[in-house]
Amino acid sequence: NFAPYLLELKHRIERNIYPPPAFTYLGFGGRNVIRFRISLEGRLENLQILEYEGEKALVLTSKKAVEMSAPFKPLPEDFPEKYLEVTATFRYIVMGKY
C-alpha cells in the first residue's frame, strides 16, 4: 500500500506552492498538468509540462513547487518499479476579489 507515500508527496508539494500575489489579486487562474519521476532514492527526474490553460506564469509556480519539494523521501523498499511516475494537475482558482 503506497497511499501514505503519495499523500505525504501531495502535502509536501502543496506546502511549496506560491502563486504570484498579483495574479490572485487580479483574479487570474489556470490549470496545468505536470509529469515527473521519482527515483528509488527520491531524486526528481524528467520534469515535463504536459499542458496548461490560463496564465503561463502559473506553470512556473507549479514547476517550482515540485522542484522545491525535491529531493523526496526514498520510495518504499517493496516498490515494484525502478521509479514512480507522477502526473499531477494543478488548479489555480480565484474565488472572488475582496
mmCIF file as gemmi writes it, N, C-alpha and C atoms, coordinates in Angstrom:
data_model
loop_
_atom_site.group_PDB
_atom_site.id
_atom_site.type_symbol
_atom_site.label_atom_id
_atom_site.label_alt_id
_atom_site.label_comp_id
_atom_site.label_asym_id
_atom_site.label_entity_id
_atom_site.label_seq_id
_atom_site.pdbx_PDB_ins_code
_atom_site.Cartn_x
_atom_site.Cartn_y
_atom_site.Cartn_z
_atom_site.occupancy
_atom_site.B_iso_or_equiv
_atom_site.pdbx_formal_charge
_atom_site.auth_seq_id
_atom_site.auth_asym_id
_atom_site.pdbx_PDB_model_num
ATOM 1 N N . ASN Axp A 1 ? 0.843 -1.177 0 1 0 ? 1 A 1
ATOM 2 C CA . ASN Axp A 1 ? 0 0 0 1 0 ? 1 A 1
ATOM 3 C C . ASN Axp A 1 ? 0.894 1.248 0 1 0 ? 1 A 1
ATOM 4 N N . PHE Axp A 2 ? 0.838 1.999 -1.079 1 0 ? 2 A 1
ATOM 5 C CA . PHE Axp A 2 ? 1.699 3.171 -1.229 1 0 ? 2 A 1
ATOM 6 C C . PHE Axp A 2 ? 0.943 4.479 -1.016 1 0 ? 2 A 1
ATOM 7 N N . ALA Axp A 3 ? -0.307 4.392 -0.553 1 0 ? 3 A 1
ATOM 8 C CA . ALA Axp A 3 ? -1.123 5.588 -0.34 1 0 ? 3 A 1
ATOM 9 C C . ALA Axp A 3 ? -0.477 6.575 0.639 1 0 ? 3 A 1
ATOM 10 N N . PRO Axp A 4 ? 0.105 6.13 1.756 1 0 ? 4 A 1
ATOM 11 C CA . PRO Axp A 4 ? 0.737 7.102 2.663 1 0 ? 4 A 1
ATOM 12 C C . PRO Axp A 4 ? 1.886 7.871 1.988 1 0 ? 4 A 1
ATOM 13 N N . TYR Axp A 5 ? 2.647 7.208 1.15 1 0 ? 5 A 1
ATOM 14 C CA . TYR Axp A 5 ? 3.736 7.882 0.437 1 0 ? 5 A 1
ATOM 15 C C . TYR Axp A 5 ? 3.169 8.957 -0.481 1 0 ? 5 A 1
ATOM 16 N N . LEU Axp A 6 ? 2.137 8.621 -1.231 1 0 ? 6 A 1
ATOM 17 C CA . LEU Axp A 6 ? 1.534 9.574 -2.165 1 0 ? 6 A 1
ATOM 18 C C . LEU Axp A 6 ? 0.882 10.745 -1.435 1 0 ? 6 A 1
ATOM 19 N N . LEU Axp A 7 ? 0.245 10.484 -0.315 1 0 ? 7 A 1
ATOM 20 C CA . LEU Axp A 7 ? -0.382 11.552 0.458 1 0 ? 7 A 1
ATOM 21 C C . LEU Axp A 7 ? 0.683 12.518 0.99 1 0 ? 7 A 1
ATOM 22 N N . GLU Axp A 8 ? 1.778 11.973 1.506 1 0 ? 8 A 1
ATOM 23 C CA . GLU Axp A 8 ? 2.859 12.818 2.001 1 0 ? 8 A 1
ATOM 24 C C . GLU Axp A 8 ? 3.468 13.626 0.853 1 0 ? 8 A 1
ATOM 25 N N . LEU Axp A 9 ? 3.604 13.023 -0.318 1 0 ? 9 A 1
ATOM 26 C CA . LEU Axp A 9 ? 4.122 13.708 -1.502 1 0 ? 9 A 1
ATOM 27 C C . LEU Axp A 9 ? 3.223 14.884 -1.87 1 0 ? 9 A 1
ATOM 28 N N . LYS Axp A 10 ? 1.931 14.65 -1.892 1 0 ? 10 A 1
ATOM 29 C CA . LYS Axp A 10 ? 0.96 15.702 -2.218 1 0 ? 10 A 1
ATOM 30 C C . LYS Axp A 10 ? 1.078 16.875 -1.245 1 0 ? 10 A 1
ATOM 31 N N . HIS Axp A 11 ? 1.121 16.575 0.052 1 0 ? 11 A 1
ATOM 32 C CA . HIS Axp A 11 ? 1.217 17.633 1.057 1 0 ? 11 A 1
ATOM 33 C C . HIS Axp A 11 ? 2.544 18.387 0.957 1 0 ? 11 A 1
ATOM 34 N N . ARG Axp A 12 ? 3.589 17.669 0.668 1 0 ? 12 A 1
ATOM 35 C CA . ARG Axp A 12 ? 4.911 18.291 0.543 1 0 ? 12 A 1
ATOM 36 C C . ARG Axp A 12 ? 4.92 19.309 -0.592 1 0 ? 12 A 1
ATOM 37 N N . ILE Axp A 13 ? 4.362 18.933 -1.736 1 0 ? 13 A 1
ATOM 38 C CA . ILE Axp A 13 ? 4.321 19.848 -2.888 1 0 ? 13 A 1
ATOM 39 C C . ILE Axp A 13 ? 3.385 21.02 -2.604 1 0 ? 13 A 1
ATOM 40 N N . GLU Axp A 14 ? 2.229 20.754 -2.008 1 0 ? 14 A 1
ATOM 41 C CA . GLU Axp A 14 ? 1.272 21.825 -1.691 1 0 ? 14 A 1
ATOM 42 C C . GLU Axp A 14 ? 1.898 22.898 -0.807 1 0 ? 14 A 1
ATOM 43 N N . ARG Axp A 15 ? 2.778 22.498 0.105 1 0 ? 15 A 1
ATOM 44 C CA . ARG Axp A 15 ? 3.421 23.465 1.002 1 0 ? 15 A 1
ATOM 45 C C . ARG Axp A 15 ? 4.374 24.401 0.254 1 0 ? 15 A 1
ATOM 46 N N . ASN Axp A 16 ? 4.738 24.06 -0.962 1 0 ? 16 A 1
ATOM 47 C CA . ASN Axp A 16 ? 5.678 24.863 -1.744 1 0 ? 16 A 1
ATOM 48 C C . ASN Axp A 16 ? 5.029 25.615 -2.896 1 0 ? 16 A 1
ATOM 49 N N . ILE Axp A 17 ? 3.72 25.703 -2.903 1 0 ? 17 A 1
ATOM 50 C CA . ILE Axp A 17 ? 3.028 26.447 -3.967 1 0 ? 17 A 1
ATOM 51 C C . ILE Axp A 17 ? 2.872 27.899 -3.524 1 0 ? 17 A 1
ATOM 52 N N . TYR Axp A 18 ? 3.484 28.786 -4.299 1 0 ? 18 A 1
ATOM 53 C CA . TYR Axp A 18 ? 3.434 30.218 -4.014 1 0 ? 18 A 1
ATOM 54 C C . TYR Axp A 18 ? 3.042 30.971 -5.28 1 0 ? 18 A 1
ATOM 55 N N . PRO Axp A 19 ? 1.736 31.073 -5.573 1 0 ? 19 A 1
ATOM 56 C CA . PRO Axp A 19 ? 1.324 31.82 -6.766 1 0 ? 19 A 1
ATOM 57 C C . PRO Axp A 19 ? 1.681 33.295 -6.617 1 0 ? 19 A 1
ATOM 58 N N . PRO Axp A 20 ? 1.978 33.945 -7.724 1 0 ? 20 A 1
ATOM 59 C CA . PRO Axp A 20 ? 2.27 35.378 -7.647 1 0 ? 20 A 1
ATOM 60 C C . PRO Axp A 20 ? 1.073 36.132 -7.06 1 0 ? 20 A 1
ATOM 61 N N . PRO Axp A 21 ? 1.3 36.957 -6.039 1 0 ? 21 A 1
ATOM 62 C CA . PRO Axp A 21 ? 0.189 37.68 -5.403 1 0 ? 21 A 1
ATOM 63 C C . PRO Axp A 21 ? -0.626 38.514 -6.386 1 0 ? 21 A 1
ATOM 64 N N . ALA Axp A 22 ? 0.029 39.079 -7.368 1 0 ? 22 A 1
ATOM 65 C CA . ALA Axp A 22 ? -0.697 39.92 -8.332 1 0 ? 22 A 1
ATOM 66 C C . ALA Axp A 22 ? -1.746 39.107 -9.084 1 0 ? 22 A 1
ATOM 67 N N . PHE Axp A 23 ? -1.451 37.854 -9.383 1 0 ? 23 A 1
ATOM 68 C CA . PHE Axp A 23 ? -2.415 37.03 -10.106 1 0 ? 23 A 1
ATOM 69 C C . PHE Axp A 23 ? -3.645 36.776 -9.261 1 0 ? 23 A 1
ATOM 70 N N . THR Axp A 24 ? -3.436 36.494 -7.986 1 0 ? 24 A 1
ATOM 71 C CA . THR Axp A 24 ? -4.565 36.26 -7.092 1 0 ? 24 A 1
ATOM 72 C C . THR Axp A 24 ? -5.388 37.537 -6.945 1 0 ? 24 A 1
ATOM 73 N N . TYR Axp A 25 ? -4.725 38.65 -6.756 1 0 ? 25 A 1
ATOM 74 C CA . TYR Axp A 25 ? -5.412 39.918 -6.562 1 0 ? 25 A 1
ATOM 75 C C . TYR Axp A 25 ? -6.212 40.319 -7.807 1 0 ? 25 A 1
ATOM 76 N N . LEU Axp A 26 ? -5.635 40.087 -8.986 1 0 ? 26 A 1
ATOM 77 C CA . LEU Axp A 26 ? -6.302 40.481 -10.225 1 0 ? 26 A 1
ATOM 78 C C . LEU Axp A 26 ? -7.321 39.456 -10.71 1 0 ? 26 A 1
ATOM 79 N N . GLY Axp A 27 ? -7.35 38.296 -10.066 1 0 ? 27 A 1
ATOM 80 C CA . GLY Axp A 27 ? -8.359 37.306 -10.413 1 0 ? 27 A 1
ATOM 81 C C . GLY Axp A 27 ? -7.981 36.359 -11.527 1 0 ? 27 A 1
ATOM 82 N N . PHE Axp A 28 ? -6.69 36.194 -11.779 1 0 ? 28 A 1
ATOM 83 C CA . PHE Axp A 28 ? -6.257 35.242 -12.805 1 0 ? 28 A 1
ATOM 84 C C . PHE Axp A 28 ? -6.196 33.844 -12.219 1 0 ? 28 A 1
ATOM 85 N N . GLY Axp A 29 ? -6.559 32.871 -13.018 1 0 ? 29 A 1
ATOM 86 C CA . GLY Axp A 29 ? -6.476 31.486 -12.592 1 0 ? 29 A 1
ATOM 87 C C . GLY Axp A 29 ? -5.882 30.66 -13.704 1 0 ? 29 A 1
ATOM 88 N N . GLY Axp A 30 ? -5.9 29.37 -13.509 1 0 ? 30 A 1
ATOM 89 C CA . GLY Axp A 30 ? -5.377 28.495 -14.543 1 0 ? 30 A 1
ATOM 90 C C . GLY Axp A 30 ? -5.336 27.061 -14.085 1 0 ? 30 A 1
ATOM 91 N N . ARG Axp A 31 ? -4.928 26.235 -15.002 1 0 ? 31 A 1
ATOM 92 C CA . ARG Axp A 31 ? -4.791 24.798 -14.737 1 0 ? 31 A 1
ATOM 93 C C . ARG Axp A 31 ? -3.616 24.317 -15.557 1 0 ? 31 A 1
ATOM 94 N N . ASN Axp A 32 ? -2.777 23.494 -14.944 1 0 ? 32 A 1
ATOM 95 C CA . ASN Axp A 32 ? -1.693 22.887 -15.707 1 0 ? 32 A 1
ATOM 96 C C . ASN Axp A 32 ? -1.433 21.472 -15.238 1 0 ? 32 A 1
ATOM 97 N N . VAL Axp A 33 ? -0.841 20.696 -16.13 1 0 ? 33 A 1
ATOM 98 C CA . VAL Axp A 33 ? -0.558 19.294 -15.857 1 0 ? 33 A 1
ATOM 99 C C . VAL Axp A 33 ? 0.941 19.079 -16.019 1 0 ? 33 A 1
ATOM 100 N N . ILE Axp A 34 ? 1.536 18.502 -14.992 1 0 ? 34 A 1
ATOM 101 C CA . ILE Axp A 34 ? 2.97 18.26 -14.961 1 0 ? 34 A 1
ATOM 102 C C . ILE Axp A 34 ? 3.208 16.776 -14.713 1 0 ? 34 A 1
ATOM 103 N N . ARG Axp A 35 ? 4.215 16.239 -15.394 1 0 ? 35 A 1
ATOM 104 C CA . ARG Axp A 35 ? 4.611 14.842 -15.155 1 0 ? 35 A 1
ATOM 105 C C . ARG Axp A 35 ? 6.072 14.835 -14.724 1 0 ? 35 A 1
ATOM 106 N N . PHE Axp A 36 ? 6.357 13.999 -13.734 1 0 ? 36 A 1
ATOM 107 C CA . PHE Axp A 36 ? 7.738 13.843 -13.288 1 0 ? 36 A 1
ATOM 108 C C . PHE Axp A 36 ? 7.921 12.449 -12.709 1 0 ? 36 A 1
ATOM 109 N N . ARG Axp A 37 ? 9.178 12.093 -12.528 1 0 ? 37 A 1
ATOM 110 C CA . ARG Axp A 37 ? 9.51 10.793 -11.953 1 0 ? 37 A 1
ATOM 111 C C . ARG Axp A 37 ? 10.259 10.992 -10.647 1 0 ? 37 A 1
ATOM 112 N N . ILE Axp A 38 ? 10.068 10.039 -9.765 1 0 ? 38 A 1
ATOM 113 C CA . ILE Axp A 38 ? 10.827 9.983 -8.522 1 0 ? 38 A 1
ATOM 114 C C . ILE Axp A 38 ? 11.616 8.683 -8.55 1 0 ? 38 A 1
ATOM 115 N N . SER Axp A 39 ? 12.94 8.796 -8.434 1 0 ? 39 A 1
ATOM 116 C CA . SER Axp A 39 ? 13.794 7.602 -8.443 1 0 ? 39 A 1
ATOM 117 C C . SER Axp A 39 ? 13.619 6.839 -7.135 1 0 ? 39 A 1
ATOM 118 N N . LEU Axp A 40 ? 14.135 5.629 -7.098 1 0 ? 40 A 1
ATOM 119 C CA . LEU Axp A 40 ? 14.052 4.828 -5.875 1 0 ? 40 A 1
ATOM 120 C C . LEU Axp A 40 ? 14.666 5.561 -4.688 1 0 ? 40 A 1
ATOM 121 N N . GLU Axp A 41 ? 15.701 6.37 -4.958 1 0 ? 41 A 1
ATOM 122 C CA . GLU Axp A 41 ? 16.393 7.11 -3.905 1 0 ? 41 A 1
ATOM 123 C C . GLU Axp A 41 ? 15.695 8.418 -3.539 1 0 ? 41 A 1
ATOM 124 N N . GLY Axp A 42 ? 14.667 8.825 -4.323 1 0 ? 42 A 1
ATOM 125 C CA . GLY Axp A 42 ? 13.93 10.045 -4.04 1 0 ? 42 A 1
ATOM 126 C C . GLY Axp A 42 ? 14.328 11.244 -4.891 1 0 ? 42 A 1
ATOM 127 N N . ARG Axp A 43 ? 15.148 11.025 -5.914 1 0 ? 43 A 1
ATOM 128 C CA . ARG Axp A 43 ? 15.553 12.123 -6.799 1 0 ? 43 A 1
ATOM 129 C C . ARG Axp A 43 ? 14.442 12.486 -7.772 1 0 ? 43 A 1
ATOM 130 N N . LEU Axp A 44 ? 14.316 13.766 -8.05 1 0 ? 44 A 1
ATOM 131 C CA . LEU Axp A 44 ? 13.386 14.267 -9.058 1 0 ? 44 A 1
ATOM 132 C C . LEU Axp A 44 ? 14.017 14.069 -10.425 1 0 ? 44 A 1
ATOM 133 N N . GLU Axp A 45 ? 13.248 13.5 -11.362 1 0 ? 45 A 1
ATOM 134 C CA . GLU Axp A 45 ? 13.751 13.252 -12.706 1 0 ? 45 A 1
ATOM 135 C C . GLU Axp A 45 ? 12.668 13.557 -13.732 1 0 ? 45 A 1
ATOM 136 N N . ASN Axp A 46 ? 13.097 13.974 -14.906 1 0 ? 46 A 1
ATOM 137 C CA . ASN Axp A 46 ? 12.241 14.059 -16.09 1 0 ? 46 A 1
ATOM 138 C C . ASN Axp A 46 ? 10.984 14.912 -15.889 1 0 ? 46 A 1
ATOM 139 N N . LEU Axp A 47 ? 11.138 16.098 -15.338 1 0 ? 47 A 1
ATOM 140 C CA . LEU Axp A 47 ? 10.013 17.005 -15.127 1 0 ? 47 A 1
ATOM 141 C C . LEU Axp A 47 ? 9.566 17.581 -16.469 1 0 ? 47 A 1
ATOM 142 N N . GLN Axp A 48 ? 8.273 17.435 -16.773 1 0 ? 48 A 1
ATOM 143 C CA . GLN Axp A 48 ? 7.714 17.895 -18.051 1 0 ? 48 A 1
ATOM 144 C C . GLN Axp A 48 ? 6.396 18.629 -17.815 1 0 ? 48 A 1
ATOM 145 N N . ILE Axp A 49 ? 6.181 19.671 -18.596 1 0 ? 49 A 1
ATOM 146 C CA . ILE Axp A 49 ? 4.886 20.349 -18.61 1 0 ? 49 A 1
ATOM 147 C C . ILE Axp A 49 ? 4.087 19.705 -19.738 1 0 ? 49 A 1
ATOM 148 N N . LEU Axp A 50 ? 2.969 19.085 -19.425 1 0 ? 50 A 1
ATOM 149 C CA . LEU Axp A 50 ? 2.178 18.399 -20.44 1 0 ? 50 A 1
ATOM 150 C C . LEU Axp A 50 ? 1.152 19.323 -21.093 1 0 ? 50 A 1
ATOM 151 N N . GLU Axp A 51 ? 0.533 20.186 -20.3 1 0 ? 51 A 1
ATOM 152 C CA . GLU Axp A 51 ? -0.461 21.109 -20.844 1 0 ? 51 A 1
ATOM 153 C C . GLU Axp A 51 ? -0.738 22.207 -19.839 1 0 ? 51 A 1
ATOM 154 N N . TYR Axp A 52 ? -1.266 23.314 -20.346 1 0 ? 52 A 1
ATOM 155 C CA . TYR Axp A 52 ? -1.687 24.374 -19.436 1 0 ? 52 A 1
ATOM 156 C C . TYR Axp A 52 ? -2.783 25.205 -20.071 1 0 ? 52 A 1
ATOM 157 N N . GLU Axp A 53 ? -3.594 25.765 -19.196 1 0 ? 53 A 1
ATOM 158 C CA . GLU Axp A 53 ? -4.647 26.72 -19.575 1 0 ? 53 A 1
ATOM 159 C C . GLU Axp A 53 ? -4.494 27.902 -18.634 1 0 ? 53 A 1
ATOM 160 N N . GLY Axp A 54 ? -4.699 29.089 -19.141 1 0 ? 54 A 1
ATOM 161 C CA . GLY Axp A 54 ? -4.597 30.266 -18.294 1 0 ? 54 A 1
ATOM 162 C C . GLY Axp A 54 ? -3.212 30.881 -18.384 1 0 ? 54 A 1
ATOM 163 N N . GLU Axp A 55 ? -2.817 31.521 -17.312 1 0 ? 55 A 1
ATOM 164 C CA . GLU Axp A 55 ? -1.564 32.263 -17.284 1 0 ? 55 A 1
ATOM 165 C C . GLU Axp A 55 ? -0.355 31.336 -17.219 1 0 ? 55 A 1
ATOM 166 N N . LYS Axp A 56 ? 0.586 31.557 -18.112 1 0 ? 56 A 1
ATOM 167 C CA . LYS Axp A 56 ? 1.783 30.721 -18.168 1 0 ? 56 A 1
ATOM 168 C C . LYS Axp A 56 ? 2.636 30.862 -16.909 1 0 ? 56 A 1
ATOM 169 N N . ALA Axp A 57 ? 2.564 32.021 -16.249 1 0 ? 57 A 1
ATOM 170 C CA . ALA Axp A 57 ? 3.329 32.213 -15.02 1 0 ? 57 A 1
ATOM 171 C C . ALA Axp A 57 ? 2.922 31.199 -13.949 1 0 ? 57 A 1
ATOM 172 N N . LEU Axp A 58 ? 1.694 30.717 -14.01 1 0 ? 58 A 1
ATOM 173 C CA . LEU Axp A 58 ? 1.249 29.72 -13.036 1 0 ? 58 A 1
ATOM 174 C C . LEU Axp A 58 ? 1.876 28.356 -13.306 1 0 ? 58 A 1
ATOM 175 N N . VAL Axp A 59 ? 2.304 28.122 -14.537 1 0 ? 59 A 1
ATOM 176 C CA . VAL Axp A 59 ? 3.044 26.894 -14.844 1 0 ? 59 A 1
ATOM 177 C C . VAL Axp A 59 ? 4.367 26.914 -14.09 1 0 ? 59 A 1
ATOM 178 N N . LEU Axp A 60 ? 5.027 28.066 -14.1 1 0 ? 60 A 1
ATOM 179 C CA . LEU Axp A 60 ? 6.281 28.211 -13.366 1 0 ? 60 A 1
ATOM 180 C C . LEU Axp A 60 ? 6.051 27.998 -11.875 1 0 ? 60 A 1
ATOM 181 N N . THR Axp A 61 ? 4.932 28.469 -11.362 1 0 ? 61 A 1
ATOM 182 C CA . THR Axp A 61 ? 4.595 28.257 -9.951 1 0 ? 61 A 1
ATOM 183 C C . THR Axp A 61 ? 4.518 26.765 -9.637 1 0 ? 61 A 1
ATOM 184 N N . SER Axp A 62 ? 3.86 26.009 -10.49 1 0 ? 62 A 1
ATOM 185 C CA . SER Axp A 62 ? 3.728 24.563 -10.272 1 0 ? 62 A 1
ATOM 186 C C . SER Axp A 62 ? 5.075 23.862 -10.4 1 0 ? 62 A 1
ATOM 187 N N . LYS Axp A 63 ? 5.814 24.233 -11.418 1 0 ? 63 A 1
ATOM 188 C CA . LYS Axp A 63 ? 7.134 23.616 -11.647 1 0 ? 63 A 1
ATOM 189 C C . LYS Axp A 63 ? 8.057 23.875 -10.459 1 0 ? 63 A 1
ATOM 190 N N . LYS Axp A 64 ? 8.079 25.105 -9.981 1 0 ? 64 A 1
ATOM 191 C CA . LYS Axp A 64 ? 8.927 25.453 -8.833 1 0 ? 64 A 1
ATOM 192 C C . LYS Axp A 64 ? 8.49 24.711 -7.575 1 0 ? 64 A 1
ATOM 193 N N . ALA Axp A 65 ? 7.181 24.511 -7.39 1 0 ? 65 A 1
ATOM 194 C CA . ALA Axp A 65 ? 6.687 23.784 -6.213 1 0 ? 65 A 1
ATOM 195 C C . ALA Axp A 65 ? 7.234 22.36 -6.203 1 0 ? 65 A 1
ATOM 196 N N . VAL Axp A 66 ? 7.249 21.72 -7.363 1 0 ? 66 A 1
ATOM 197 C CA . VAL Axp A 66 ? 7.775 20.356 -7.445 1 0 ? 66 A 1
ATOM 198 C C . VAL Axp A 66 ? 9.279 20.371 -7.207 1 0 ? 66 A 1
ATOM 199 N N . GLU Axp A 67 ? 9.981 21.283 -7.86 1 0 ? 67 A 1
ATOM 200 C CA . GLU Axp A 67 ? 11.443 21.352 -7.717 1 0 ? 67 A 1
ATOM 201 C C . GLU Axp A 67 ? 11.853 21.66 -6.277 1 0 ? 67 A 1
ATOM 202 N N . MET Axp A 68 ? 11.138 22.566 -5.628 1 0 ? 68 A 1
ATOM 203 C CA . MET Axp A 68 ? 11.463 22.926 -4.246 1 0 ? 68 A 1
ATOM 204 C C . MET Axp A 68 ? 11.17 21.78 -3.268 1 0 ? 68 A 1
ATOM 205 N N . SER Axp A 69 ? 10.309 20.879 -3.653 1 0 ? 69 A 1
ATOM 206 C CA . SER Axp A 69 ? 9.942 19.757 -2.793 1 0 ? 69 A 1
ATOM 207 C C . SER Axp A 69 ? 10.961 18.622 -2.853 1 0 ? 69 A 1
ATOM 208 N N . ALA Axp A 70 ? 11.793 18.627 -3.864 1 0 ? 70 A 1
ATOM 209 C CA . ALA Axp A 70 ? 12.812 17.59 -4.033 1 0 ? 70 A 1
ATOM 210 C C . ALA Axp A 70 ? 14.047 17.939 -3.208 1 0 ? 70 A 1
ATOM 211 N N . PRO Axp A 71 ? 14.812 16.95 -2.777 1 0 ? 71 A 1
ATOM 212 C CA . PRO Axp A 71 ? 14.58 15.534 -3.019 1 0 ? 71 A 1
ATOM 213 C C . PRO Axp A 71 ? 13.425 15.022 -2.157 1 0 ? 71 A 1
ATOM 214 N N . PHE Axp A 72 ? 12.82 13.974 -2.646 1 0 ? 72 A 1
ATOM 215 C CA . PHE Axp A 72 ? 11.701 13.361 -1.957 1 0 ? 72 A 1
ATOM 216 C C . PHE Axp A 72 ? 12.21 12.224 -1.08 1 0 ? 72 A 1
ATOM 217 N N . LYS Axp A 73 ? 11.32 11.694 -0.269 1 0 ? 73 A 1
ATOM 218 C CA . LYS Axp A 73 ? 11.677 10.505 0.504 1 0 ? 73 A 1
ATOM 219 C C . LYS Axp A 73 ? 11.958 9.368 -0.469 1 0 ? 73 A 1
ATOM 220 N N . PRO Axp A 74 ? 12.869 8.476 -0.12 1 0 ? 74 A 1
ATOM 221 C CA . PRO Axp A 74 ? 13.064 7.297 -0.975 1 0 ? 74 A 1
ATOM 222 C C . PRO Axp A 74 ? 11.758 6.524 -1.096 1 0 ? 74 A 1
ATOM 223 N N . LEU Axp A 75 ? 11.579 5.875 -2.229 1 0 ? 75 A 1
ATOM 224 C CA . LEU Axp A 75 ? 10.395 5.045 -2.42 1 0 ? 75 A 1
ATOM 225 C C . LEU Axp A 75 ? 10.439 3.868 -1.453 1 0 ? 75 A 1
ATOM 226 N N . PRO Axp A 76 ? 9.282 3.354 -1.074 1 0 ? 76 A 1
ATOM 227 C CA . PRO Axp A 76 ? 9.263 2.206 -0.165 1 0 ? 76 A 1
ATOM 228 C C . PRO Axp A 76 ? 10.101 1.047 -0.712 1 0 ? 76 A 1
ATOM 229 N N . GLU Axp A 77 ? 10.7 0.3 0.187 1 0 ? 77 A 1
ATOM 230 C CA . GLU Axp A 77 ? 11.597 -0.797 -0.213 1 0 ? 77 A 1
ATOM 231 C C . GLU Axp A 77 ? 10.925 -1.816 -1.118 1 0 ? 77 A 1
ATOM 232 N N . ASP Axp A 78 ? 9.634 -2.017 -0.932 1 0 ? 78 A 1
ATOM 233 C CA . ASP Axp A 78 ? 8.932 -3.011 -1.743 1 0 ? 78 A 1
ATOM 234 C C . ASP Axp A 78 ? 8.28 -2.404 -2.987 1 0 ? 78 A 1
ATOM 235 N N . PHE Axp A 79 ? 8.69 -1.178 -3.365 1 0 ? 79 A 1
ATOM 236 C CA . PHE Axp A 79 ? 8.131 -0.561 -4.565 1 0 ? 79 A 1
ATOM 237 C C . PHE Axp A 79 ? 8.52 -1.413 -5.775 1 0 ? 79 A 1
ATOM 238 N N . PRO Axp A 80 ? 7.558 -1.781 -6.63 1 0 ? 80 A 1
ATOM 239 C CA . PRO Axp A 80 ? 7.813 -2.78 -7.678 1 0 ? 80 A 1
ATOM 240 C C . PRO Axp A 80 ? 8.513 -2.265 -8.947 1 0 ? 80 A 1
ATOM 241 N N . GLU Axp A 81 ? 8.708 -0.955 -9.08 1 0 ? 81 A 1
ATOM 242 C CA . GLU Axp A 81 ? 9.288 -0.402 -10.311 1 0 ? 81 A 1
ATOM 243 C C . GLU Axp A 81 ? 10.61 0.294 -10.01 1 0 ? 81 A 1
ATOM 244 N N . LYS Axp A 82 ? 11.286 0.771 -11.082 1 0 ? 82 A 1
ATOM 245 C CA . LYS Axp A 82 ? 12.551 1.491 -10.922 1 0 ? 82 A 1
ATOM 246 C C . LYS Axp A 82 ? 12.334 2.951 -10.549 1 0 ? 82 A 1
ATOM 247 N N . TYR Axp A 83 ? 11.13 3.44 -10.758 1 0 ? 83 A 1
ATOM 248 C CA . TYR Axp A 83 ? 10.782 4.818 -10.424 1 0 ? 83 A 1
ATOM 249 C C . TYR Axp A 83 ? 9.275 4.93 -10.299 1 0 ? 83 A 1
ATOM 250 N N . LEU Axp A 84 ? 8.835 6.024 -9.676 1 0 ? 84 A 1
ATOM 251 C CA . LEU Axp A 84 ? 7.42 6.355 -9.584 1 0 ? 84 A 1
ATOM 252 C C . LEU Axp A 84 ? 7.172 7.496 -10.55 1 0 ? 84 A 1
ATOM 253 N N . GLU Axp A 85 ? 6.267 7.311 -11.496 1 0 ? 85 A 1
ATOM 254 C CA . GLU Axp A 85 ? 5.906 8.385 -12.41 1 0 ? 85 A 1
ATOM 255 C C . GLU Axp A 85 ? 4.623 9.026 -11.908 1 0 ? 85 A 1
ATOM 256 N N . VAL Axp A 86 ? 4.68 10.35 -11.752 1 0 ? 86 A 1
ATOM 257 C CA . VAL Axp A 86 ? 3.556 11.111 -11.21 1 0 ? 86 A 1
ATOM 258 C C . VAL Axp A 86 ? 3.062 12.081 -12.27 1 0 ? 86 A 1
ATOM 259 N N . THR Axp A 87 ? 1.772 12.085 -12.517 1 0 ? 87 A 1
ATOM 260 C CA . THR Axp A 87 ? 1.138 13.099 -13.358 1 0 ? 87 A 1
ATOM 261 C C . THR Axp A 87 ? 0.204 13.877 -12.443 1 0 ? 87 A 1
ATOM 262 N N . ALA Axp A 88 ? 0.489 15.166 -12.299 1 0 ? 88 A 1
ATOM 263 C CA . ALA Axp A 88 ? -0.246 15.987 -11.345 1 0 ? 88 A 1
ATOM 264 C C . ALA Axp A 88 ? -0.929 17.147 -12.056 1 0 ? 88 A 1
ATOM 265 N N . THR Axp A 89 ? -2.153 17.416 -11.657 1 0 ? 89 A 1
ATOM 266 C CA . THR Axp A 89 ? -2.894 18.567 -12.155 1 0 ? 89 A 1
ATOM 267 C C . THR Axp A 89 ? -2.921 19.627 -11.07 1 0 ? 89 A 1
ATOM 268 N N . PHE Axp A 90 ? -2.515 20.829 -11.427 1 0 ? 90 A 1
ATOM 269 C CA . PHE Axp A 90 ? -2.522 21.976 -10.524 1 0 ? 90 A 1
ATOM 270 C C . PHE Axp A 90 ? -3.62 22.915 -10.99 1 0 ? 90 A 1
ATOM 271 N N . ARG Axp A 91 ? -4.529 23.248 -10.104 1 0 ? 91 A 1
ATOM 272 C CA . ARG Axp A 91 ? -5.61 24.184 -10.433 1 0 ? 91 A 1
ATOM 273 C C . ARG Axp A 91 ? -5.459 25.426 -9.556 1 0 ? 91 A 1
ATOM 274 N N . TYR Axp A 92 ? -5.554 26.564 -10.209 1 0 ? 92 A 1
ATOM 275 C CA . TYR Axp A 92 ? -5.489 27.844 -9.511 1 0 ? 92 A 1
ATOM 276 C C . TYR Axp A 92 ? -6.835 28.525 -9.73 1 0 ? 92 A 1
ATOM 277 N N . ILE Axp A 93 ? -7.626 28.549 -8.675 1 0 ? 93 A 1
ATOM 278 C CA . ILE Axp A 93 ? -8.981 29.059 -8.753 1 0 ? 93 A 1
ATOM 279 C C . ILE Axp A 93 ? -9.089 30.283 -7.866 1 0 ? 93 A 1
ATOM 280 N N . VAL Axp A 94 ? -9.513 31.363 -8.419 1 0 ? 94 A 1
ATOM 281 C CA . VAL Axp A 94 ? -9.721 32.575 -7.648 1 0 ? 94 A 1
ATOM 282 C C . VAL Axp A 94 ? -11.207 32.635 -7.314 1 0 ? 94 A 1
ATOM 283 N N . MET Axp A 95 ? -11.501 32.599 -6.041 1 0 ? 95 A 1
ATOM 284 C CA . MET Axp A 95 ? -12.9 32.538 -5.594 1 0 ? 95 A 1
ATOM 285 C C . MET Axp A 95 ? -13.616 33.879 -5.721 1 0 ? 95 A 1
ATOM 286 N N . GLY Axp A 96 ? -12.905 34.938 -5.724 1 0 ? 96 A 1
ATOM 287 C CA . GLY Axp A 96 ? -13.531 36.255 -5.838 1 0 ? 96 A 1
ATOM 288 C C . GLY Axp A 96 ? -12.591 37.313 -5.293 1 0 ? 96 A 1
ATOM 289 N N . LYS Axp A 97 ? -12.803 38.499 -5.712 1 0 ? 97 A 1
ATOM 290 C CA . LYS Axp A 97 ? -11.978 39.606 -5.241 1 0 ? 97 A 1
ATOM 291 C C . LYS Axp A 97 ? -12.536 40.119 -3.928 1 0 ? 97 A 1
ATOM 292 N N . TYR Axp A 98 ? -11.647 40.61 -3.102 1 0 ? 98 A 1
ATOM 293 C CA . TYR Axp A 98 ? -12.054 41.123 -1.794 1 0 ? 98 A 1
ATOM 294 C C . TYR Axp A 98 ? -12.088 42.62 -1.795 1 0 ? 98 A 1
